[in-house]
C-alpha cells in the first residue's frame, strides 16, 4: 500500500476514509491510498495516517470485518419477500414534499 498526498482545492468537503470507513472533512491535503500496482482505492483520514503502519493495518482489518458483516446482512435481506409501495404512494410522497 502506498499513500500519496495531494493539495485539495475543495477544503472542508466531506470524504469517506477507505481504511476505517469514517466520514471526515478534508483539510489542507488529501491522502490517497494506492496499491503497489498504482490502483487508487480512495482516501485516508488524518486519524488513520497518524496511527502509522500498524494502526492502518489494524483499522483496515476492523473495517473489512464490518463490511463482511454488513454484506452478510444484505445477503439475508435479499432473500426476504419484497413489498414495494404502489405508484400512488410514490405520487403522494412527491406531492407532500412539494408543499
Secondary structure as the mmCIF struct_conf table of DSSP 4:
data_model
#
loop_
_struct_conf.conf_type_id
_struct_conf.id
_struct_conf.beg_label_comp_id
_struct_conf.beg_label_asym_id
_struct_conf.beg_label_seq_id
_struct_conf.end_label_comp_id
_struct_conf.end_label_asym_id
_struct_conf.end_label_seq_id
STRN STRN1 UNK A 2 UNK A 7
BEND BEND1 UNK A 9 UNK A 10
TURN_TY1_P TURN_TY1_P1 UNK A 11 UNK A 12
STRN STRN2 UNK A 14 UNK A 16
STRN STRN3 UNK A 17 UNK A 17
TURN_TY1_P TURN_TY1_P2 UNK A 18 UNK A 20
STRN STRN4 UNK A 23 UNK A 25
BEND BEND2 UNK A 28 UNK A 28
STRN STRN5 UNK A 29 UNK A 34
TURN_TY1_P TURN_TY1_P3 UNK A 36 UNK A 37
STRN STRN6 UNK A 40 UNK A 44
HELX_RH_AL_P HELX_RH_AL_P1 UNK A 46 UNK A 50
TURN_TY1_P TURN_TY1_P4 UNK A 51 UNK A 51
HELX_RH_AL_P HELX_RH_AL_P2 UNK A 52 UNK A 78
TURN_TY1_P TURN_TY1_P5 UNK A 79 UNK A 79
BEND BEND3 UNK A 80 UNK A 80
HELX_LH_PP_P HELX_LH_PP_P1 UNK A 84 UNK A 86
HELX_RH_AL_P HELX_RH_AL_P3 UNK A 87 UNK A 98
#
